[in-house]
Amino acid sequence: MHTYMMYNNCLTYETDPFNTGAGGSTADFIWMLFICMFLFGIYAAFQNEHLLSTHICYTIVYVQSRRSPESPRSIFGFKFKNAYIPWVYVAINVLMSNPIVPCIMGIVVGHIYFHLVDTVPKTSGFEVIRTPQFCEDIARLGGDPLAAARAPAAAAGFRPTGAGSQWGSGRGRGNVLGSR
């Protein structure tokens, strides 16, 4: 479940992250991961936790949901606004008898990041988080694998929306049974 959540939300958020100085590119996504891992490192030191994958997964889910809160998402065939997706995943996690603390801590760190990136610059006019050059260098090392995915969407004005697809829910009809 976490692998699916991580892959899907990383893909969606990396195609359109908050612009923290690198133009809304993969470098901004890398910098967000560094910041969140640093905050979780501090948390882990005080809580004596060693496995933080659930925490970072929920952070990415939360930040991605705040990036486009009105976009529709589908989980197991049920449609929700993107703003509610972290809480839907928390409910699923609780129903599966998993601990809730890692989920909540991931959402808390995601909210701290969102607040520093979006709310503070809008209210004070001061950017707290700025992507450093080394993140842009890291992103350039591997090229930009999502550049091809971003270009048509940016030209057409689309934003990533669907949970099951890269650019929305319409992927085509496929092969209808009995059509041959």
Helices and strands as residue ranges (DSSP letters): H 2-14, H 26-47, H 53-67, E 72-75, E 78-81, G 82-84, H 85-95, H 101-114, I 115-119, H 120-124, H 133-141, H 147-156
